[in-house]
């Protein structure tokens, strides 16, 4: 993972207002939606889980 992906992910919460917008954006940059969950004790919030496969870094030592 490089800094490009980190910067893209940092912008997600402030850039989009709905879960659909977030799902569409994450899919457009190559992430796969895994699951969503709502946790609640005294309050509720959404958690969306994504995954992305990255190519193995080329290493001349191996």
Biotite code that builds the C-alpha atoms (Angstrom):
import biotite.structure as struc

atoms = struc.array([
    struc.Atom([0.000, 0.000, 0.000], chain_id="A", res_id=1, res_name="UNK", atom_name="CA", element="C"),
    struc.Atom([1.348, 3.409, -0.822], chain_id="A", res_id=2, res_name="UNK", atom_name="CA", element="C"),
    struc.Atom([0.481, 6.941, 0.260], chain_id="A", res_id=3, res_name="UNK", atom_name="CA", element="C"),
    struc.Atom([-1.921, 7.383, -2.671], chain_id="A", res_id=4, res_name="UNK", atom_name="CA", element="C"),
    struc.Atom([-4.326, 4.838, -1.194], chain_id="A", res_id=5, res_name="UNK", atom_name="CA", element="C"),
    struc.Atom([-3.975, 6.268, 2.303], chain_id="A", res_id=6, res_name="UNK", atom_name="CA", element="C"),
    struc.Atom([-4.850, 9.760, 1.050], chain_id="A", res_id=7, res_name="UNK", atom_name="CA", element="C"),
    struc.Atom([-7.854, 8.447, -0.902], chain_id="A", res_id=8, res_name="UNK", atom_name="CA", element="C"),
    struc.Atom([-9.185, 6.678, 2.188], chain_id="A", res_id=9, res_name="UNK", atom_name="CA", element="C"),
    struc.Atom([-8.715, 9.715, 4.429], chain_id="A", res_id=10, res_name="UNK", atom_name="CA", element="C"),
    struc.Atom([-11.045, 11.705, 2.161], chain_id="A", res_id=11, res_name="UNK", atom_name="CA", element="C"),
    struc.Atom([-13.940, 9.237, 2.246], chain_id="A", res_id=12, res_name="UNK", atom_name="CA", element="C"),
    struc.Atom([-15.723, 10.331, 5.463], chain_id="A", res_id=13, res_name="UNK", atom_name="CA", element="C"),
    struc.Atom([-15.710, 14.055, 4.682], chain_id="A", res_id=14, res_name="UNK", atom_name="CA", element="C"),
    struc.Atom([-16.411, 13.721, 0.970], chain_id="A", res_id=15, res_name="UNK", atom_name="CA", element="C"),
    struc.Atom([-19.604, 11.650, 0.966], chain_id="A", res_id=16, res_name="UNK", atom_name="CA", element="C"),
    struc.Atom([-22.903, 11.922, 2.824], chain_id="A", res_id=17, res_name="UNK", atom_name="CA", element="C"),
    struc.Atom([-24.523, 8.521, 2.251], chain_id="A", res_id=18, res_name="UNK", atom_name="CA", element="C"),
    struc.Atom([-23.476, 4.885, 2.457], chain_id="A", res_id=19, res_name="UNK", atom_name="CA", element="C"),
    struc.Atom([-24.365, 4.425, -1.213], chain_id="A", res_id=20, res_name="UNK", atom_name="CA", element="C"),
    struc.Atom([-21.921, 7.176, -2.197], chain_id="A", res_id=21, res_name="UNK", atom_name="CA", element="C"),
    struc.Atom([-19.206, 5.575, -0.072], chain_id="A", res_id=22, res_name="UNK", atom_name="CA", element="C"),
    struc.Atom([-19.863, 2.098, -1.517], chain_id="A", res_id=23, res_name="UNK", atom_name="CA", element="C"),
    struc.Atom([-19.770, 3.424, -5.096], chain_id="A", res_id=24, res_name="UNK", atom_name="CA", element="C"),
    struc.Atom([-16.563, 5.372, -4.495], chain_id="A", res_id=25, res_name="UNK", atom_name="CA", element="C"),
    struc.Atom([-14.736, 2.526, -2.758], chain_id="A", res_id=26, res_name="UNK", atom_name="CA", element="C"),
    struc.Atom([-15.733, 0.162, -5.573], chain_id="A", res_id=27, res_name="UNK", atom_name="CA", element="C"),
    struc.Atom([-14.499, 2.647, -8.182], chain_id="A", res_id=28, res_name="UNK", atom_name="CA", element="C"),
    struc.Atom([-11.016, 2.683, -6.620], chain_id="A", res_id=29, res_name="UNK", atom_name="CA", element="C"),
    struc.Atom([-10.799, -1.107, -6.466], chain_id="A", res_id=30, res_name="UNK", atom_name="CA", element="C"),
    struc.Atom([-12.016, -2.000, -2.959], chain_id="A", res_id=31, res_name="UNK", atom_name="CA", element="C"),
    struc.Atom([-14.490, -4.859, -2.388], chain_id="A", res_id=32, res_name="UNK", atom_name="CA", element="C"),
    struc.Atom([-17.283, -4.484, 0.158], chain_id="A", res_id=33, res_name="UNK", atom_name="CA", element="C"),
    struc.Atom([-17.152, -7.298, 2.709], chain_id="A", res_id=34, res_name="UNK", atom_name="CA", element="C"),
    struc.Atom([-19.856, -6.498, 5.235], chain_id="A", res_id=35, res_name="UNK", atom_name="CA", element="C"),
    struc.Atom([-21.537, -3.799, 7.228], chain_id="A", res_id=36, res_name="UNK", atom_name="CA", element="C"),
    struc.Atom([-22.461, -3.713, 10.865], chain_id="A", res_id=37, res_name="UNK", atom_name="CA", element="C"),
    struc.Atom([-24.256, -1.439, 13.271], chain_id="A", res_id=38, res_name="UNK", atom_name="CA", element="C"),
    struc.Atom([-23.006, -1.437, 16.832], chain_id="A", res_id=39, res_name="UNK", atom_name="CA", element="C"),
    struc.Atom([-25.058, -0.029, 19.642], chain_id="A", res_id=40, res_name="UNK", atom_name="CA", element="C"),
    struc.Atom([-24.622, 0.239, 23.351], chain_id="A", res_id=41, res_name="UNK", atom_name="CA", element="C"),
    struc.Atom([-25.689, 3.740, 24.196], chain_id="A", res_id=42, res_name="UNK", atom_name="CA", element="C"),
    struc.Atom([-25.479, 4.939, 20.576], chain_id="A", res_id=43, res_name="UNK", atom_name="CA", element="C"),
    struc.Atom([-25.378, 3.451, 17.082], chain_id="A", res_id=44, res_name="UNK", atom_name="CA", element="C"),
    struc.Atom([-22.882, 3.884, 14.291], chain_id="A", res_id=45, res_name="UNK", atom_name="CA", element="C"),
    struc.Atom([-22.238, 2.144, 10.996], chain_id="A", res_id=46, res_name="UNK", atom_name="CA", element="C"),
    struc.Atom([-19.073, 0.246, 10.209], chain_id="A", res_id=47, res_name="UNK", atom_name="CA", element="C"),
    struc.Atom([-18.314, -0.779, 6.633], chain_id="A", res_id=48, res_name="UNK", atom_name="CA", element="C"),
    struc.Atom([-15.630, -3.370, 5.942], chain_id="A", res_id=49, res_name="UNK", atom_name="CA", element="C"),
    struc.Atom([-13.719, -3.445, 2.648], chain_id="A", res_id=50, res_name="UNK", atom_name="CA", element="C"),
    struc.Atom([-10.797, -5.433, 1.293], chain_id="A", res_id=51, res_name="UNK", atom_name="CA", element="C"),
    struc.Atom([-8.308, -4.868, -1.484], chain_id="A", res_id=52, res_name="UNK", atom_name="CA", element="C"),
    struc.Atom([-5.630, -7.123, -2.884], chain_id="A", res_id=53, res_name="UNK", atom_name="CA", element="C"),
    struc.Atom([-2.310, -5.490, -3.545], chain_id="A", res_id=54, res_name="UNK", atom_name="CA", element="C"),
    struc.Atom([0.371, -6.986, -5.758], chain_id="A", res_id=55, res_name="UNK", atom_name="CA", element="C"),
    struc.Atom([3.336, -8.390, -3.898], chain_id="A", res_id=56, res_name="UNK", atom_name="CA", element="C"),
    struc.Atom([6.219, -5.981, -3.817], chain_id="A", res_id=57, res_name="UNK", atom_name="CA", element="C"),
    struc.Atom([8.981, -7.092, -6.086], chain_id="A", res_id=58, res_name="UNK", atom_name="CA", element="C"),
    struc.Atom([12.030, -8.012, -4.099], chain_id="A", res_id=59, res_name="UNK", atom_name="CA", element="C"),
    struc.Atom([15.312, -8.958, -5.720], chain_id="A", res_id=60, res_name="UNK", atom_name="CA", element="C"),
    struc.Atom([16.432, -10.795, -2.548], chain_id="A", res_id=61, res_name="UNK", atom_name="CA", element="C"),
    struc.Atom([13.933, -13.674, -3.036], chain_id="A", res_id=62, res_name="UNK", atom_name="CA", element="C"),
])
